[in-house]
Amino acid sequence: APQRFAGLISIEDVDRIVTGFDLKSGQLTMADASREMSTDEFTDAASYIDRGAVADLYRRGATIIMNQAHQFEPPLARLCRGLEHVFSSHIQTNLYLTPPSAQGFRTHYDNHDVLVIQIEGEKAWRLYDKPVDTPFRGEGFQPDQHQPGELRAEFVLKAGDCAYVPRGMMHDAMTSGDAPSLHVTVGLMTRTWADLMLEAISEAALRSPELRRSLPAGFAQGTFDRAAARKTFAKLAQALANDVQLDPALDLLTDTFIRSRGAD
């Protein structure tokens, strides 16, 4: 079904946004896997996007990236709201317009789960082993530390296709065929069990004077004797295991998520 996602956005819409909006650095960026790119190449002295430079760099093989594209296109905003309801997760969209026979990013991983929605054209994807299993949000890809593992899958996304790329999975993608490729990446900013446990500990601290007591004076000094602190820590950890409660912590995360969403 090539027209499955046709109502979300189009190449014509991208052209309209780039030429009709006063975009600033960060809202639009560019990437080319064949070289390092600087924002100075497509922004002016006031950090506004230079439309002529964008067009010229695109013709030379660079990918146009629009971050938080749902802020410009209501259909993408509606998609985000629907997926937020399904996943109980904050959702963002970035779009990538890549010219023929070009690749925007080198092999890398994302620290959040991604749904790739192919809008127009085709893109060839390669997925590799994870160098970091399920990374934290702040655990970003480091090209000097993380190398692609064994190739696990190769496929071509055509208009109307969608793929799921788990966080931490190394991947790269290149335009397939003679036409440009437009795809939207839907980022799922999920909460983790660690987030829930931290909230549960905070809830337990409201009931436990022992958890609220100050750390020993001088704990940051190199000469601090940690023997007594280890015993206290183990005692508190055991008490937490018997006291932490799921429901109050989950209720708080739920309330925070609902309050953070805009009105329907």
Disulfide bonds with the S-S distance in Angstrom:
none
